[in-house]
Every structure is written in structure tokens, then in C-alpha cells.
């Protein structure tokens, strides 16, 4: 599944266009590599997403095309949330 679609379906980011913009800005890494919106993701991958002033590390548990809102959180596990240090 494409990264931007996964972010939308899992509801980590609400809109696919916004997910694409975040990817294009280089704010998402898959397994330590900067990712583009079209990058393929699979179960077991680790994402690091920069949301404003925090980094959220997420492990993908499942890939599904269609998910109800209340089940979206089962697609991933949040490993850590850390504030971004100013350098």
C-alpha cells in the first residue's frame, strides 16, 4: 500500500492530500529512510513522523484497504512520542 494512503486509512493524518504534502516535505521516514508519498509500506515497517514539535514512532501492524473509524487504531502501534529538540 502507498504510504500516503496508509496514513489516511489509519487516520494518522486525516486527509490524503495532507499526507502527501507531509511526505514531500521529508517529515516521514520508513525504517530510517526518508520516504515519498508513493513509497510502499507493509506490516512490520517502522514509521517516524514529525508532527510539529514532536516525533512519533509507529510500527505498522496490519494493512487494510477499508477500515472503520473505531478500528483504525488497530493498524499500528505507537512505540514512542518524543519532543523535537531545538538545535
C-alpha positions as a Markdown table, in Angstrom:
| # | Residue | x | y | z |
|---|---|---|---|---|
| 1 | Unk | 0.0 | 0.0 | 0.0 |
| 2 | Unk | 1.2 | 3.5 | -0.7 |
| 3 | Unk | 2.4 | 5.5 | 2.3 |
| 4 | Unk | 0.0 | 8.4 | 1.8 |
| 5 | Unk | -3.0 | 6.1 | 1.6 |
| 6 | Unk | -1.9 | 4.2 | 4.7 |
| 7 | Unk | -1.6 | 7.4 | 6.7 |
| 8 | Unk | -5.1 | 8.4 | 5.6 |
| 9 | Unk | -6.8 | 4.9 | 6.1 |
| 10 | Unk | -5.1 | 4.5 | 9.5 |
| 11 | Unk | -6.1 | 8.1 | 10.4 |
| 12 | Unk | -2.6 | 9.1 | 11.5 |
| 13 | Unk | -3.3 | 12.0 | 9.1 |
| 14 | Unk | -6.8 | 12.9 | 8.2 |
| 15 | Unk | -6.6 | 13.7 | 4.5 |
| 16 | Unk | -4.5 | 12.0 | 1.8 |
| 17 | Unk | -3.5 | 15.4 | 0.2 |
| 18 | Unk | -2.2 | 16.5 | 3.6 |
| 19 | Unk | -0.4 | 13.1 | 4.0 |
| 20 | Unk | 1.2 | 13.7 | 0.5 |
| 21 | Unk | 2.4 | 17.2 | 1.5 |
| 22 | Unk | 4.0 | 15.9 | 4.7 |
| 23 | Unk | 5.8 | 13.2 | 2.8 |
| 24 | Unk | 7.0 | 15.7 | 0.2 |
| 25 | Unk | 8.5 | 17.8 | 3.0 |
| 26 | Unk | 10.6 | 14.9 | 4.1 |
| 27 | Unk | 8.9 | 14.6 | 7.5 |
| 28 | Unk | 8.3 | 10.9 | 7.3 |
| 29 | Unk | 10.9 | 8.0 | 7.5 |
| 30 | Unk | 10.2 | 4.3 | 6.8 |
| 31 | Unk | 12.8 | 2.1 | 8.6 |
| 32 | Unk | 15.2 | 5.0 | 8.8 |
| 33 | Unk | 14.9 | 6.1 | 5.2 |
| 34 | Unk | 13.2 | 9.4 | 4.1 |
| 35 | Unk | 10.0 | 8.3 | 2.3 |
| 36 | Unk | 8.0 | 9.7 | -0.6 |
| 37 | Unk | 4.2 | 9.6 | -0.8 |
| 38 | Unk | 4.3 | 6.6 | -3.2 |
| 39 | Unk | 6.6 | 4.5 | -1.1 |
| 40 | Unk | 5.3 | 1.0 | -0.3 |
| 41 | Unk | 4.6 | 0.1 | 3.3 |
| 42 | Unk | 4.0 | -3.3 | 4.7 |
| 43 | Unk | 3.2 | -4.8 | 8.1 |
| 44 | Unk | 6.3 | -4.7 | 10.4 |
| 45 | Unk | 7.6 | -1.4 | 8.9 |
| 46 | Unk | 8.5 | 1.4 | 11.4 |
| 47 | Unk | 7.5 | 4.9 | 10.6 |
| 48 | Unk | 8.9 | 8.1 | 12.2 |
| 49 | Unk | 6.5 | 11.0 | 11.6 |
| 50 | Unk | 7.3 | 14.6 | 12.6 |
| 51 | Unk | 4.2 | 16.4 | 13.8 |
| 52 | Unk | 5.1 | 20.0 | 14.6 |
| 53 | Unk | 7.3 | 19.8 | 17.6 |
| 54 | Unk | 7.2 | 16.1 | 18.3 |
| 55 | Unk | 8.4 | 12.9 | 16.6 |
| 56 | Unk | 6.0 | 9.9 | 16.7 |
| 57 | Unk | 7.4 | 6.4 | 16.1 |
| 58 | Unk | 4.9 | 3.9 | 14.9 |
| 59 | Unk | 5.1 | 0.2 | 14.0 |
| 60 | Unk | 2.6 | -1.0 | 11.3 |
| 61 | Unk | 0.7 | -4.0 | 12.5 |
| 62 | Unk | -1.8 | -4.5 | 9.6 |
| 63 | Unk | -2.5 | -3.2 | 6.1 |
| 64 | Unk | -6.2 | -3.0 | 5.2 |
| 65 | Unk | -7.8 | -1.1 | 2.3 |
| 66 | Unk | -11.0 | -0.2 | 4.2 |
| 67 | Unk | -11.3 | 0.3 | 7.9 |
| 68 | Unk | -14.0 | 1.7 | 10.1 |
| 69 | Unk | -13.1 | 4.7 | 12.2 |
| 70 | Unk | -13.1 | 2.9 | 15.5 |
| 71 | Unk | -10.9 | 0.1 | 14.2 |
| 72 | Unk | -8.2 | 2.4 | 12.6 |
| 73 | Unk | -6.1 | 2.4 | 15.7 |
| 74 | Unk | -5.6 | -1.4 | 15.3 |
| 75 | Unk | -3.5 | -0.9 | 12.2 |
| 76 | Unk | -0.5 | 0.5 | 14.1 |
| 77 | Unk | 1.2 | 0.6 | 17.5 |
| 78 | Unk | 2.7 | 3.8 | 18.8 |
| 79 | Unk | 6.2 | 3.0 | 20.0 |
| 80 | Unk | 7.3 | 6.4 | 21.2 |
| 81 | Unk | 6.5 | 10.1 | 21.2 |
| 82 | Unk | 9.4 | 12.5 | 21.8 |
| 83 | Unk | 9.7 | 16.2 | 21.6 |
| 84 | Unk | 11.9 | 17.7 | 18.9 |
| 85 | Unk | 14.9 | 19.4 | 20.4 |
| 86 | Unk | 15.8 | 22.8 | 19.0 |
| 87 | Unk | 19.4 | 22.9 | 17.7 |
